[in-house]
Amino acid sequence: MKLVKYLANLGYGSRKQVALMFREGRITDAQGEVLYADDPLDHDDLRVDGEPLDPAPGLLVMLHKPAGYTCSTKDRGRLVYDLLPPRFRLRSPLLSTVGRLDRDTSGLLLLTDDGVLLHRIVSPKSKLSKVYEATLANDLRGDEAEIFASGELMLESEKMPLLPAGLEAIDPRHARLTLHEGRYHQVRRMFAAVGNHVEALHRSRIGGLGLAGLPSGEWWILGDGDRAELFKA
């Protein structure tokens, strides 16, 4: 791939803007030697205004999403992309959220520009569980774990029962729920189906990957070891 297209795909500007950056001598190698648009591509050796390039394509990001942010590039209000470097929103392929957390839900959110990886993560074949911590408006009745584990619970407007889900009562109004599928607003609708209301919801784990102390609103890039941890049974 030509350098102009490569840098444009990383969000450094349009091809015209990147071509101008080359003419202005702003693209160099690690030793400071000015590069030209037809030079060989070496991601790790490229510098823009003396700074190393943003991560190469194939990026997988873990974000600790705060409540109040939307998983969208276009909605009004606060977006999860506002928490990332501005160029990340301009990458091509798009850095997409892997599934969604609704605006009022906090916790672990993955983003990637790798379509194959995205589909592997969300595919039912991967059997990646998702763990949520729910704060409830009312005390647990005591039969929710049995109902959720039955594989017979039907949500309103759904035609298929939910897969069995695990529930652990932390205290009377705090429950940990483990899901093996991802339907629309599933946790909130499950508790609504048993006469309760979720006041706060937090996703703490996907597969074998947890937030590991990552502060709210912060992000980091996942390496090969993290990816392996994600897909652990």
Salt bridges, closest charged atoms under 4 A:
GLU24 OE1 - ARG26 NH1 3.57
ASP49 OD2 - ARG26 NH2 2.86
ASP54 OD2 - ARG87 NE 2.71
ASP82 OD1 - ARG89 NH2 2.58
ASP102 OD2 - HIS185 NE2 3.77
ASP102 OD2 - ARG188 NE 3.11
ASP104 OD1 - ARG103 NH2 3.60
ASP113 OD2 - ARG91 NH2 3.08
GLU133 OE1 - HIS174 NE2 3.60
GLU133 OE2 - ARG176 NE 2.83
ASP139 OD1 - ARG173 NE 2.84
ASP143 OD1 - ARG141 NE 2.99
GLU158 OE1 - ARG183 NH1 3.20
GLU158 OE2 - ARG189 NH1 3.20
GLU168 OE1 - ARG176 NH1 2.99
GLU181 OE1 - ARG183 NE 3.04
GLU229 OE1 - LYS232 NZ 3.10
